Amino acid sequence: KAKVPSPTETERCIESLIAVFQKYAGKDGYSYTLSKTEFLNFMNTELAAFTKNQKDPGVLDRMMKKLDLNSDGQLDFQEFLNLIGGMAVACHESFLKAAHPHKRM
Protein backbone atom coordinates (compact mmCIF):
# COMPACT_ATOMS: atom_id res chain seq x y z
CA LYS A 1 0.00 0.00 0.00
CA ALA A 2 1.40 3.39 -0.99
CA LYS A 3 2.33 5.68 1.87
CA VAL A 4 0.50 9.00 1.75
CA PRO A 5 3.10 11.77 1.78
CA SER A 6 2.83 14.12 4.72
CA PRO A 7 1.52 17.57 3.76
CA THR A 8 3.97 20.27 2.77
CA GLU A 9 4.32 23.45 4.79
CA THR A 10 2.16 25.29 2.23
CA GLU A 11 -0.53 22.60 2.35
CA ARG A 12 -0.54 22.81 6.15
CA CYS A 13 -0.92 26.61 5.96
CA ILE A 14 -3.94 26.25 3.66
CA GLU A 15 -5.49 23.63 5.95
CA SER A 16 -4.92 25.95 8.93
CA LEU A 17 -6.59 28.89 7.19
CA ILE A 18 -9.62 26.74 6.36
CA ALA A 19 -9.77 25.44 9.95
CA VAL A 20 -9.56 28.96 11.42
CA PHE A 21 -12.27 30.24 9.08
CA GLN A 22 -14.54 27.32 9.97
CA LYS A 23 -13.88 27.83 13.69
CA TYR A 24 -15.38 31.35 13.54
CA ALA A 25 -17.93 30.96 10.73
CA GLY A 26 -21.34 29.59 11.53
CA LYS A 27 -21.46 30.47 15.23
CA ASP A 28 -24.54 32.59 14.56
CA GLY A 29 -26.25 31.01 11.58
CA TYR A 30 -24.73 30.35 8.18
CA SER A 31 -21.56 28.24 8.42
CA TYR A 32 -20.01 29.31 5.09
CA THR A 33 -19.55 32.98 5.98
CA LEU A 34 -18.43 35.25 8.79
CA SER A 35 -21.12 37.60 10.09
CA LYS A 36 -20.03 40.97 11.45
CA THR A 37 -20.04 39.56 15.01
CA GLU A 38 -17.98 36.55 13.91
CA PHE A 39 -15.56 38.83 12.03
CA LEU A 40 -15.08 41.02 15.13
CA ASN A 41 -14.60 37.91 17.27
CA PHE A 42 -11.99 36.61 14.78
CA MET A 43 -10.12 39.95 14.66
CA ASN A 44 -10.13 40.43 18.45
CA THR A 45 -8.91 36.87 19.06
CA GLU A 46 -6.68 35.87 16.14
CA LEU A 47 -5.33 39.32 15.19
CA ALA A 48 -5.48 40.91 18.63
CA ALA A 49 -2.11 42.68 18.29
CA PHE A 50 -3.29 44.41 15.11
CA THR A 51 -6.70 45.26 16.59
CA LYS A 52 -5.24 46.68 19.84
CA ASN A 53 -2.87 48.95 17.86
CA GLN A 54 -5.73 50.68 16.04
CA LYS A 55 -6.40 54.14 17.46
CA ASP A 56 -9.66 54.50 15.54
CA PRO A 57 -12.56 52.46 16.99
CA GLY A 58 -14.34 52.43 13.60
CA VAL A 59 -11.48 50.73 11.75
CA LEU A 60 -12.90 47.18 12.01
CA ASP A 61 -16.32 48.32 10.74
CA ARG A 62 -14.66 49.94 7.72
CA MET A 63 -12.48 46.88 7.12
CA MET A 64 -15.56 44.65 7.12
CA LYS A 65 -17.35 46.94 4.63
CA LYS A 66 -14.29 47.07 2.37
CA LEU A 67 -13.77 43.30 2.47
CA ASP A 68 -17.45 42.54 1.87
CA LEU A 69 -17.20 42.84 -1.93
CA ASN A 70 -20.77 41.68 -2.65
CA SER A 71 -22.19 43.83 0.20
CA ASP A 72 -24.21 41.00 1.76
CA GLY A 73 -23.09 41.82 5.31
CA GLN A 74 -21.07 38.58 5.48
CA LEU A 75 -17.52 37.56 4.58
CA ASP A 76 -17.26 34.39 2.52
CA PHE A 77 -14.01 32.42 2.35
CA GLN A 78 -12.74 34.37 -0.67
CA GLU A 79 -13.36 37.69 1.07
CA PHE A 80 -11.69 36.29 4.22
CA LEU A 81 -8.64 35.32 2.13
CA ASN A 82 -8.44 38.91 0.84
CA LEU A 83 -8.08 40.00 4.50
CA ILE A 84 -5.41 37.35 5.19
CA GLY A 85 -3.59 38.26 1.96
CA GLY A 86 -3.61 41.96 2.84
CA MET A 87 -2.29 41.22 6.33
CA ALA A 88 0.42 38.95 4.91
CA VAL A 89 1.55 41.65 2.43
CA ALA A 90 1.71 44.26 5.22
CA CYS A 91 3.76 41.90 7.43
CA HIS A 92 6.09 41.06 4.54
CA GLU A 93 6.66 44.76 3.81
CA SER A 94 7.47 45.49 7.45
CA PHE A 95 9.97 42.59 7.47
CA LEU A 96 11.61 44.03 4.35
CA LYS A 97 11.77 47.51 5.87
CA ALA A 98 13.33 46.11 9.05
CA ALA A 99 15.89 44.12 7.04
CA HIS A 100 16.72 46.99 4.64
CA PRO A 101 15.86 50.24 6.46
CA HIS A 102 17.42 52.53 3.80
CA LYS A 103 16.03 50.82 0.73
CA ARG A 104 12.97 52.42 -0.88
CA MET A 105 10.02 50.07 -1.31
C-alpha positions in Angstrom: 0.0 0.0 0.0 1.4 3.4 -1.0 2.3 5.7 1.9 0.5 9.0 1.7 3.1 11.8 1.8 2.8 14.1 4.7 1.5 17.6 3.8 4.0 20.3 2.8 4.3 23.5 4.8 2.2 25.3 2.2 -0.5 22.6 2.3 -0.5 22.8 6.1 -0.9 26.6 6.0 -3.9 26.3 3.7 -5.5 23.6 6.0 -4.9 25.9 8.9 -6.6 28.9 7.2 -9.6 26.7 6.4 -9.8 25.4 9.9 -9.6 29.0 11.4 -12.3 30.2 9.1 -14.5 27.3 10.0 -13.9 27.8 13.7 -15.4 31.4 13.5 -17.9 31.0 10.7 -21.3 29.6 11.5 -21.5 30.5 15.2 -24.5 32.6 14.6 -26.2 31.0 11.6 -24.7 30.4 8.2 -21.6 28.2 8.4 -20.0 29.3 5.1 -19.6 33.0 6.0 -18.4 35.3 8.8 -21.1 37.6 10.1 -20.0 41.0 11.5 -20.0 39.6 15.0 -18.0 36.5 13.9 -15.6 38.8 12.0 -15.1 41.0 15.1 -14.6 37.9 17.3 -12.0 36.6 14.8 -10.1 40.0 14.7 -10.1 40.4 18.4 -8.9 36.9 19.1 -6.7 35.9 16.1 -5.3 39.3 15.2 -5.5 40.9 18.6 -2.1 42.7 18.3 -3.3 44.4 15.1 -6.7 45.3 16.6 -5.2 46.7 19.8 -2.9 48.9 17.9 -5.7 50.7 16.0 -6.4 54.1 17.5 -9.7 54.5 15.5 -12.6 52.5 17.0 -14.3 52.4 13.6 -11.5 50.7 11.7 -12.9 47.2 12.0 -16.3 48.3 10.7 -14.7 49.9 7.7 -12.5 46.9 7.1 -15.6 44.6 7.1 -17.3 46.9 4.6 -14.3 47.1 2.4 -13.8 43.3 2.5 -17.5 42.5 1.9 -17.2 42.8 -1.9 -20.8 41.7 -2.6 -22.2 43.8 0.2 -24.2 41.0 1.8 -23.1 41.8 5.3 -21.1 38.6 5.5 -17.5 37.6 4.6 -17.3 34.4 2.5 -14.0 32.4 2.4 -12.7 34.4 -0.7 -13.4 37.7 1.1 -11.7 36.3 4.2 -8.6 35.3 2.1 -8.4 38.9 0.8 -8.1 40.0 4.5 -5.4 37.4 5.2 -3.6 38.3 2.0 -3.6 42.0 2.8 -2.3 41.2 6.3 0.4 38.9 4.9 1.5 41.6 2.4 1.7 44.3 5.2 3.8 41.9 7.4 6.1 41.1 4.5 6.7 44.8 3.8 7.5 45.5 7.5 10.0 42.6 7.5 11.6 44.0 4.3 11.8 47.5 5.9 13.3 46.1 9.0 15.9 44.1 7.0 16.7 47.0 4.6 15.9 50.2 6.5 17.4 52.5 3.8 16.0 50.8 0.7 13.0 52.4 -0.9 10.0 50.1 -1.3 
